[in-house]
Amino acid sequence: MKARAVLRRAALCAFAVLFVTLWTLFLLPCTASFSVGEVKVVWEDGTKYESYASAYSALVGAGEAGVLLKRAGTCGVISPSAAYRKLYRTLEEGSFAALLSADAAGLFAIERAAVWRSYSAPRWYADGWFAWTGEKVAERPLASSDACGRVTLFSGMPSAEQLSLLGVHTLVLRGEDVPAAADLMGTQVETLEVSAPYAFSEGVLTCSTAGGVRVVCAVPGKRELSLPDADFMDEGALCACTQLTSLTLPYVGSAKAGAGTAYSGDFGWLFSDGERYRIPETLARVEVTGGSLQAFAFYGCGNVAHISACGLRAEDISVQAFAGCTGLQTLHSPRAAVRLSGDFTQKSLPCGCTLFTRAGD
């Protein structure tokens, strides 16, 4: 009986040792090159073998290079498995169909933890909300407690209220749908990640078409904005920029070359909601570098204090271009014969323009 008990205890001990060994090997990204219970970390100051617990304590998240670590200001990386590489590419670049077919099969424990750390908060949107569950991407209704800074759009467009609720600051456009300015009103979106034919720079989304470059919209929150030299401007492209204080634009109106029944030469075109011009009360300074200014071009701009049209030709400015600018304090104009509301002094400038300054200021 004693011999049997001894044998039984020996067998149990052997099984326990085998179980622990196999479990430890399972945790390691590449068992062929590591000692038992260790993981190879490539730090900025050299390579080091560390325990799984030590590496996990420095875990930052998932990156293209592999599992990212950081300790005492120094960055490190654990080389990825093939399963990790495939999953990471899918999560970052894949189509919606590929996203739904992706899973965590084949990932080591620390890779699973890294993916969860980086992708538990981001959301994907395809006429509904999707999230990483830890094993795959699945549909998940939006909850009031959710918060994420990054949303990837495949199809459809979430409401501005939902984007605001989530605190989204980055929209990744991976499908064919793109936001209009109205979709961004009241949100905290700062960045749009796009691909051709779209481009995003300095807070402005543009689209290259057969007819030329189009300004689609600008993100909210911009206080100073300089529009690119585009051929067309979408109606209401700046309506989400409710805190704008300074604006530089290549021309006033809907197109660089004003023609056709659809053309508008109004400055307010950029702030139209389809019914009225909603020019921000905060907008105090406007600079126009080209194009032409028709009569009442600045209709509705009673709060604008400073306008410069130095880049235009005198003959391209209507006498009544600045009519209605009741709050104007200074005007830099190549045309001296213009009608202004109030009394202004005039001063000739070296560029050939005239500087109008409201009398008494």
SVG drawing of the C-alpha trace seen along z (x, -y; Angstrom):
<svg xmlns="http://www.w3.org/2000/svg" viewBox="-34 -110 56 112">
<polyline fill="none" stroke="black" stroke-width="0.4" points="0.0,0.0 2.8,-2.4 4.5,-1.6 1.3,-2.4 0.9,-5.7 4.5,-6.7 4.0,-5.8 0.8,-7.8 2.4,-10.9 5.3,-10.6 2.9,-10.4 1.0,-13.4 4.2,-15.4 5.4,-14.4 2.1,-15.4 2.2,-18.8 5.7,-19.5 4.6,-18.6 1.5,-20.8 3.4,-23.8 6.1,-23.4 3.6,-23.1 1.6,-26.1 4.8,-28.2 5.7,-27.3 2.2,-28.2 2.7,-31.7 5.9,-32.3 5.8,-33.9 8.7,-31.7 9.6,-28.7 12.4,-27.6 14.5,-30.6 13.6,-31.2 14.4,-29.6 11.5,-28.2 9.5,-31.0 11.3,-33.8 10.5,-36.0 12.9,-37.8 12.4,-41.6 14.3,-43.9 14.9,-47.1 16.3,-50.3 19.4,-49.8 19.8,-46.1 18.1,-42.6 17.1,-41.0 15.3,-37.8 12.6,-38.5 10.0,-36.6 6.5,-36.8 5.3,-38.6 8.1,-41.2 7.2,-41.8 3.5,-42.0 4.1,-44.7 5.7,-46.9 3.0,-46.2 1.8,-49.2 -0.2,-47.5 -0.1,-46.3 2.0,-47.8 3.1,-46.9 6.5,-45.8 4.9,-43.5 4.0,-43.7 5.0,-47.1 6.6,-47.6 7.8,-50.6 9.8,-50.8 11.6,-53.8 11.2,-55.8 12.8,-53.1 10.7,-51.3 10.9,-47.6 9.2,-45.1 8.4,-41.4 8.6,-40.0 5.2,-39.0 3.9,-35.6 2.5,-35.0 -1.0,-35.0 -0.4,-38.4 0.9,-39.9 -2.2,-38.8 -4.6,-40.0 -2.9,-43.4 -2.9,-44.1 -6.6,-43.2 -7.5,-45.4 -5.6,-48.3 -6.2,-48.0 -8.6,-45.2 -12.0,-45.4 -15.1,-45.0 -15.5,-41.4 -11.9,-40.6 -12.5,-42.4 -15.5,-40.1 -13.6,-37.0 -10.6,-37.9 -10.0,-36.2 -7.4,-35.7 -6.7,-32.1 -2.9,-31.3 -2.0,-34.4 0.1,-33.9 -1.2,-35.2 0.9,-38.3 -0.2,-39.1 -3.8,-38.7 -3.3,-41.1 -1.6,-43.6 -4.4,-43.5 -7.0,-43.9 -5.1,-46.8 -5.0,-48.6 -8.4,-47.6 -10.9,-47.3 -11.8,-51.0 -11.8,-51.7 -15.0,-51.1 -15.8,-50.3 -19.0,-51.6 -20.8,-49.9 -24.4,-51.0 -24.0,-49.9 -21.4,-49.7 -18.7,-46.9 -16.1,-46.2 -13.2,-43.8 -14.4,-41.2 -11.0,-39.7 -11.6,-36.9 -13.1,-38.6 -14.9,-41.7 -18.7,-41.6 -21.6,-44.0 -22.1,-45.9 -24.8,-48.5 -23.5,-51.8 -23.7,-52.4 -23.7,-55.7 -20.7,-54.5 -18.6,-53.9 -15.7,-56.2 -13.2,-56.0 -11.1,-58.4 -10.9,-56.6 -13.7,-55.3 -13.2,-53.5 -16.0,-54.1 -16.9,-51.5 -20.4,-52.5 -23.0,-54.9 -22.3,-57.8 -22.9,-57.8 -24.8,-60.8 -22.9,-63.8 -24.5,-63.1 -23.0,-59.6 -19.6,-60.9 -19.8,-63.5 -21.0,-60.9 -17.9,-58.7 -15.5,-61.7 -14.2,-60.8 -11.2,-62.8 -10.1,-60.6 -12.2,-59.3 -10.6,-56.6 -12.4,-56.5 -12.0,-53.0 -15.1,-52.8 -16.7,-55.1 -18.7,-57.3 -17.1,-60.5 -18.5,-63.0 -20.0,-66.4 -19.5,-69.4 -23.0,-68.9 -22.0,-65.4 -19.2,-66.9 -21.1,-69.8 -20.8,-69.7 -18.2,-66.9 -14.6,-66.8 -13.2,-65.4 -9.7,-66.7 -8.3,-64.3 -9.6,-62.4 -7.4,-59.5 -8.2,-59.1 -6.9,-57.7 -7.1,-58.8 -8.9,-60.6 -9.4,-62.3 -6.7,-64.2 -6.7,-65.8 -4.3,-68.6 -4.4,-71.4 -7.9,-70.5 -9.4,-70.5 -10.8,-67.5 -10.5,-67.8 -11.3,-65.5 -9.6,-65.3 -12.1,-64.9 -12.0,-65.0 -13.1,-68.6 -10.6,-69.7 -10.0,-69.7 -13.0,-70.2 -13.1,-71.4 -15.4,-69.0 -15.4,-70.2 -13.2,-71.3 -13.1,-69.8 -14.7,-71.6 -12.6,-73.2 -10.4,-75.1 -9.9,-78.7 -7.6,-79.7 -8.0,-78.2 -6.3,-78.5 -8.1,-76.9 -6.1,-75.3 -6.2,-76.6 -9.1,-74.3 -11.3,-74.6 -14.6,-74.2 -16.0,-74.7 -18.9,-72.5 -21.8,-74.5 -21.5,-74.7 -18.0,-73.3 -17.1,-75.3 -20.4,-75.2 -18.9,-73.0 -16.2,-75.6 -18.3,-77.5 -15.3,-79.0 -13.4,-80.3 -11.6,-83.6 -9.4,-83.9 -9.9,-82.6 -7.6,-82.8 -9.2,-81.6 -8.1,-81.6 -11.4,-83.1 -14.9,-84.0 -17.7,-81.8 -18.5,-78.3 -15.9,-78.0 -12.6,-79.6 -14.1,-80.4 -17.5,-82.0 -19.9,-80.8 -23.2,-78.9 -26.5,-79.0 -25.1,-77.0 -22.3,-79.5 -22.5,-81.5 -20.2,-84.5 -21.1,-84.9 -18.6,-84.5 -21.4,-83.0 -21.6,-80.0 -19.1,-78.2 -21.3,-78.6 -24.7,-77.8 -27.0,-75.2 -29.1,-75.2 -31.5,-77.8 -29.3,-80.6 -25.7,-81.7 -24.4,-80.9 -21.2,-82.9 -19.6,-82.5 -19.8,-85.6 -16.2,-84.9 -14.9,-85.4 -13.0,-88.7 -10.3,-88.4 -10.7,-87.4 -8.0,-87.4 -8.8,-86.7 -5.9,-86.0 -7.5,-85.7 -10.7,-85.5 -13.2,-88.3 -15.6,-90.1 -19.1,-90.7 -21.6,-93.2 -22.6,-92.3 -20.0,-89.4 -19.7,-89.8 -23.4,-89.8 -24.0,-88.7 -20.5,-89.5 -21.4,-92.3 -19.0,-91.0 -15.9,-90.7 -13.5,-93.5 -10.6,-93.1 -10.6,-92.2 -7.7,-91.9 -8.1,-91.5 -4.5,-92.4 -4.1,-89.5 -7.0,-90.6 -7.0,-93.1 -8.8,-96.4 -11.1,-95.7 -12.2,-92.4 -13.7,-94.1 -17.2,-95.5 -17.8,-99.0 -20.3,-97.4 -18.3,-94.3 -18.1,-95.3 -21.6,-96.7 -23.1,-95.5 -19.8,-95.0 -21.0,-97.2 -18.4,-96.0 -15.4,-96.6 -12.4,-98.3 -9.8,-97.9 -9.9,-97.1 -6.8,-96.3 -8.1,-96.8 -6.5,-97.2 -9.5,-99.3 -9.8,-102.6 -13.4,-103.4 -15.5,-101.2 -18.5,-101.9 -18.2,-101.3 -20.6,-101.7 -19.2,-104.6 -16.3,-107.0 -12.9,-105.7 -9.4,-107.3 -7.4,-106.2 -3.7,-105.4 -1.8,-104.3 0.4,-101.2 3.7,-100.2 1.8,-97.3 -0.4,-99.7 -3.5,-99.0 -5.4,-101.3 -5.7,-100.8 -9.1,-101.9 -9.2,-102.5 -12.4,-103.3 -12.2,-106.9 -11.6,-107.3 -9.7,-104.0"/>
</svg>
